Amino acid sequence: QVQLVESGGGLVQPGGSLRLSCVASRFAFSSRTMSWYRQAPGKERELVATITPSGGSANYADSVKGRFTISRDNAKNTVYLQMNSLKPEDTGVYYCKVTIMLSVYWGQGTQVTVSS
């Protein structure tokens, strides 16, 4: 069974930084596009960033462009989300996601809270 395990969330002040990690297992990680999503309380889950299998290309939601960076280490089966200049509206549960043969897999999520 595909496994995705996120970590790195926490409480941070506005303007601060966090780096999230998602360790993947039980599938061919280096062959799959990986994505980060987030869900704020009372809101729908939204796409934050996506990275291609090689890591050569990434896309971002307009709300995080210039502040967040997605990256991956295929040797470690890990995808990262570096979050800088955090804002209160970045608060939410962050999930990594992979789609394999039309099946969608999610991690358990990691909570990010941006507050003074």
N, C-alpha and C positions, 0 to 999 in steps of 0.2 A: 504494500500500500504506500502510495506517495506520502511523504512527510515534509512539512514546511514548518520550521520553528523560528519564530521571530524573537528578538531580544533588543535591548538598548533603550527602551522607552523610559520615561520618568518625568519628573517635575522640573521645569526650567523657566527662568525669568524671560520676559520679552527681550528680544535681541540676542538671546543665547543660542547655543548649538547642541545638537544631539546627532549621534550616528546610530542608525538602526541596522541590524543584521538579520538575515534570513538564511538559515542553513537548510539545504534541501537534501533529500535522500530518496533512494529507491526509484529513481528514474534517471534518464540521460540528461543531466542538468545542462551540459555544454551545448545541447542541441535545441534548447527551448528558450523562447522569449519569456522574460520574467517581468512582473509588474508589481508595483506598490499601489495599494489603495488605502483610503482612510474613511472613517465614518465618525462624524460628530454626533453628539446626542440629539436625537430627534430628527436627524437628517439621513438621506440615503447615502450609501457607500459610493465614493467617487474615486476615479482614477487619478493618481498623483504622478506616476512616472512609469515608463516602460523601457526596457533595454533589450536589444537583439542578442541572439545566442553568442556571438563573438564579442559583444560589448562595444562594437564599432559605432553603433547608433543608438540614440536615446531620444525619447519624447517626454514632454512635461505638460502638466496642466498650466494654464496661463497664471493661475494664482501662486504657483511656486517657482516659475521660471526666474533664473538668476539667483535664487536662494537655495534650492535643493539640487543635489547631484546624485544620480543613480549610477552605480558601478557594480562590477561583478568580478569574482575570482573563480574561474572555472576549475582550477586545481583544488580549491577548497569547497566547491559546491555551495558557494555563498554569494548572495546579492546584498548590496548595501544601499542605504539611503542616508547621505550626509545632508543634514538640515541646518542651515545657518539663518541668522536674522529672523528667528522664530517670532511669530505673532500669536496673540491669543486665539485668533481664528484658525490656527493650525492644530488646535486641541482636538483630540479624537483617538480612536483606536486605529492603529496602522497594521495593515495586513499585506502579506505577500501572496501572490497568486501565480499559478501556472495552468495552462490549458494543454491537455494531452488527449489527442484523439476525441475531441469534442467534449471531454469531461473536464470540469473546472475544479481545481483543488486550491484550498485556502489554508493558511496557517491559523493559529489560534488568536493571533493579534498581540500587539503590545501597546500599552496606553502611553500617550504623549499628552502632557498637560502643560500649557504655557500660561503662566500666571505670576503676578508679582505678589 
